[in-house]
Amino acid sequence: MGNNAGAFMAYDLYANAARTQLIGPVGRNYDIFYTFLSLSITGSAQFNLSVYGRVPPGQNLPAAYRYENAMSQGFLRYVFAAPLAGASSGENCRDGVAYPFASAGQSVFDFGGAQARVADNCVISLASDLDFGTVTQLDASRDATALIKLRCATDTDWLVTLSIGLNPTVNGFRQMAYNGNFLGYALYKDPAFLFPWGDTQVNGVAGSGENEDVTLTVYGRVFPQPVSVPGTYSDTVTVTLTY
């Protein structure tokens, strides 16, 4: 099946629900699947033949646009004869060949085609803690890193933003807290600490999915500042993945 972006999705058609009997085109050396009907001279019968589809896994497919295969022709071949002529075979039906005292035929019908859609999808599989370690004083900057791992469907645009935490200042700066005491810190997108990582489209991190894991590094820095009360300072930052 193809989409409007030039990508193709492989699929197969089967004659049974277990999807072990592959249906192939006329003239190819595929297995034969057929059925028998017993009718009186003036009798008739009606029955349904189900076709089962499957899209095999492991395909790297863009999520944009619907995949579809246009209507095509199908062939129903048959052989009929009186009981005295003996039973037909699957090969007779496939080849449309009559045997002595039997007749053969073929019906052509329109097959409605197939369609599928790959949904935009993203998932975060890892968001590690940012641990600045233990210090006795903060007379110099203290740096640490954390990791965010995500995966998005091919050609799915994504944006990762970080909240300002639970203890922001009136100016929107992040702070870790301990018993009413605070330590300021900041999160960045780069190891040079030049580009802050925020909670908007402008200061978030964006990309486009390739159906592969993407690992982002968060660079954290605690600035030099007085520490009046010792303790374990912490904050909670929410990672948001928009796609």
C-alpha positions in Angstrom: 0.0 0.0 0.0 1.2 3.5 -0.7 0.6 6.9 0.8 0.7 10.4 -0.7 4.3 10.9 0.6 5.9 8.1 -1.5 6.1 5.6 1.3 4.8 2.0 1.1 3.4 -0.5 3.6 3.9 -4.2 3.0 0.9 -6.5 3.6 -0.2 -10.0 2.7 -3.6 -11.7 2.1 -4.4 -15.2 3.5 -7.1 -17.8 2.9 -7.4 -18.8 6.6 -7.8 -17.0 10.0 -4.5 -18.4 11.2 -2.8 -16.6 8.3 -0.7 -19.5 7.2 -2.3 -20.0 3.7 -0.9 -17.1 1.6 -3.0 -16.1 -1.4 -1.0 -15.2 -4.5 -1.7 -13.9 -8.0 -2.7 -16.0 -10.9 0.2 -17.7 -12.7 2.5 -17.8 -9.7 3.5 -21.0 -7.9 1.5 -20.4 -4.7 -0.3 -23.1 -2.7 -3.8 -23.8 -3.8 -6.8 -23.4 -1.5 -10.2 -24.6 -2.7 -13.5 -26.1 -1.6 -16.0 -28.6 -2.9 -19.8 -28.2 -3.3 -22.3 -31.0 -4.0 -25.4 -29.9 -5.9 -28.4 -31.5 -7.5 -29.0 -31.0 -11.2 -31.2 -28.0 -10.6 -29.8 -26.9 -7.3 -27.7 -23.9 -6.3 -25.6 -22.9 -3.3 -24.3 -19.7 -1.8 -21.3 -19.4 0.4 -18.8 -16.8 1.6 -15.0 -16.8 1.1 -13.1 -14.7 3.7 -9.8 -13.1 2.9 -7.6 -12.3 5.9 -5.0 -9.5 5.9 -1.8 -9.0 7.8 0.7 -6.2 8.0 4.1 -7.7 9.0 6.0 -6.0 11.9 9.3 -4.2 11.7 8.4 -1.7 9.1 9.6 1.9 9.5 6.6 3.8 8.2 5.8 7.6 8.2 2.7 8.4 10.1 1.5 11.1 7.6 -1.3 10.3 5.2 -3.4 7.2 4.8 -2.0 4.1 3.1 -4.2 2.4 0.5 -4.1 0.0 -2.4 -6.5 0.8 -5.2 -9.2 -1.5 -6.3 -7.9 -4.5 -8.3 -9.3 -7.6 -10.0 -9.8 -11.0 -8.4 -10.4 -14.3 -10.1 -12.6 -17.2 -9.0 -11.9 -20.3 -11.1 -14.1 -23.4 -10.9 -14.6 -26.8 -12.4 -17.9 -28.7 -12.4 -18.9 -32.2 -13.5 -21.4 -35.0 -12.8 -20.4 -37.4 -10.1 -19.5 -40.1 -12.6 -16.8 -37.8 -14.0 -14.9 -38.0 -10.7 -13.7 -35.4 -8.3 -11.9 -32.3 -9.5 -8.5 -31.2 -8.1 -7.2 -27.9 -6.8 -4.8 -27.8 -9.8 -7.8 -28.0 -12.2 -9.4 -25.0 -10.4 -6.2 -23.0 -10.4 -5.4 -23.5 -14.0 -9.1 -23.4 -15.2 -8.6 -26.7 -17.0 -11.4 -29.2 -17.4 -10.9 -32.9 -17.4 -12.9 -35.5 -19.3 -16.7 -35.1 -19.0 -16.2 -31.9 -16.9 -16.3 -28.2 -17.7 -14.3 -25.2 -16.3 -14.9 -21.5 -16.0 -13.7 -18.3 -14.4 -15.4 -15.3 -12.8 -13.7 -12.0 -12.6 -14.6 -9.6 -9.7 -13.4 -6.3 -8.3 -11.5 -6.6 -5.1 -12.1 -3.5 -3.0 -8.5 -3.0 -2.1 -6.9 -2.3 1.3 -6.2 0.7 3.5 -4.5 1.4 6.7 -3.3 4.4 8.8 -0.2 4.7 11.0 -1.1 6.8 13.9 1.1 9.6 15.2 2.6 8.1 18.3 5.4 9.0 20.8 6.4 7.6 24.1 9.0 8.5 26.8 10.8 5.4 28.1 13.3 7.1 30.4 13.5 10.3 32.4 16.4 10.0 34.9 16.9 12.0 38.1 19.3 15.0 38.2 21.5 14.5 41.2 23.9 17.3 42.1 25.5 15.2 44.9 26.6 16.3 48.3 28.4 19.5 49.2 29.3 21.4 52.3 29.2 24.8 50.6 28.3 26.4 47.3 31.1 28.8 46.5 31.3 27.4 42.9 28.8 26.2 40.4 27.7 22.6 40.7 26.8 20.7 37.5 25.0 17.5 36.7 23.2 15.8 33.8 20.0 13.7 33.4 18.7 11.8 30.4 15.4 11.7 28.6 14.8 8.8 26.1 11.9 8.9 23.7 10.6 7.3 20.4 8.2 8.7 17.9 6.7 7.3 14.7 8.5 8.3 11.5 7.9 11.9 10.4 6.0 12.7 13.6 7.1 16.1 14.8 7.7 16.3 18.6 8.5 18.9 21.3 9.9 18.2 24.7 9.5 20.9 27.4 10.4 21.0 31.1 8.2 22.7 33.7 9.5 25.3 36.1 9.1 23.0 39.0 7.2 23.2 42.3 9.1 26.1 43.8 9.6 28.8 41.2 10.5 32.4 42.1 8.3 35.3 41.1 10.5 35.7 38.1 10.1 32.0 37.0 13.4 30.7 38.1 13.6 27.1 39.4 14.4 26.3 43.1 15.0 23.2 45.1 13.4 23.3 48.6 14.0 21.9 52.0 11.9 22.8 55.0 11.1 26.3 53.6 14.6 26.9 52.5 15.6 27.2 48.8 18.5 26.7 46.4 18.3 28.2 42.9 19.2 26.1 39.9 18.7 26.0 36.1 18.3 23.5 33.3 19.9 23.9 29.9 19.8 22.2 26.5 23.6 22.4 25.9 26.8 21.5 27.8 28.0 25.2 27.5 24.9 26.2 29.6 23.9 28.9 27.1 20.4 27.8 26.2 17.9 27.4 29.0 15.4 24.5 28.7 11.9 25.8 29.4 8.2 25.0 29.1 7.4 26.7 25.8 7.8 25.9 22.1 10.5 28.6 21.9 12.8 27.2 24.6 11.9 23.5 24.4 13.7 20.8 22.3 12.0 19.8 19.0 12.6 17.1 16.5 11.0 14.7 14.0 10.5 10.9 14.7 12.4 8.2 12.8 10.9 5.2 14.7 14.1 5.0 16.7 15.1 5.9 20.3 16.3 9.4 20.8 18.2 10.3 23.9 18.2 13.9 25.1 20.6 15.2 27.8 19.5 17.7 30.4 22.3 19.9 31.7 21.7 21.2 35.2 23.6 23.8 37.2 23.4 25.0 40.8 24.8 28.5 41.1 27.1 29.8 43.8 25.0 30.9 46.7 24.9 30.8 50.5 23.5 27.7 52.2 22.1 28.6 55.6 20.4 25.3 56.4 21.9 21.9 55.6 19.5 19.2 54.3 18.4 17.3 51.2 17.0 19.9 48.7 14.8 18.7 45.9 12.3 19.7 43.2 10.0 18.0 40.8 10.1 18.9 37.1 7.5 17.6 34.7 8.7 16.4 31.3 6.0 17.0 28.6 6.2 15.4 25.2 4.0 17.0 22.6 3.4 15.6 19.1 
